Amino acid sequence: MAKELFKPSVLVGPLPAVLVTTISKDGVPNVFTVAWVGVVCSHPPMVSIAVKKERLSYENLVETGEFVINLTTSDMAKITDFCGCRSARKINKIVHLGLELEPGTDVAVPSLVRSPAALECRVRSVTELGSHDLFLAEVVCNKVDSSLIDENGKFDFAGAGMLAYIHGEYFGLRRHPVGTFGFSVAKKSTRRARHERRLQMSRSHRQKKYKHKKR
């Protein structure tokens, strides 16, 4: 297989596109999208999220040391995209989107009712890296939709229809993207048409590749 040389970059995917909820020291909740999220330890259960300093929730994370990772599904793609495109400094995303919250169990941060699973986390360390800072956190409680627990007591990821993100595109368990970055905030004029063309081209390209593989 021939390979070409690319400049150094984070050429990794797919990644989970999650909605992270935080709360300010004054008790004001916020939600923002994070794709730079990962598992770093099993015992104790620990995760990482990478956040830019300019994000409002960065301040919340530093001040309270708590957050919740809300897993997303393909039918939450537009919400997920919007929360990554709009800043809480300009709009209350929770109110604007009509997101219902439920109180935290082991943390003060609320979770999203619509999310199939919520991981309540406490920050253990913060490392400055460059464009992003890395928050390492321990998962102190998991809340899972009871309808998605199978007969073996495990979370049914396939049944939930999880959402993933790959360099500007959102994917569910289907072969085609359910949206492109920015489509939730695109205007109905030229910008929306550009998004639709990009999405159609992407779908057409993948259909051709799939048919080619079947031959």
Secondary structure, 3 states (H helix, E strand, C coil): CCCCCCCCCCCCCCEECEEEEEECCCCCEEEEEECCEEEEECCCCEEEEEECCCCHHHHHHHHHCEEEEECCEHHHHHHHHHHHHCCCCCCCHHHHHCCCEECCCCCCCCEECCCCEEEEEEEEEEEECCCCEEEEEEEEEEEECHHHECCCCCECHHHHCECEEECCEEECCCCCEEEECCCCCCCCCHHHHHHHHHHHHHHHHHHHHHHHHHC
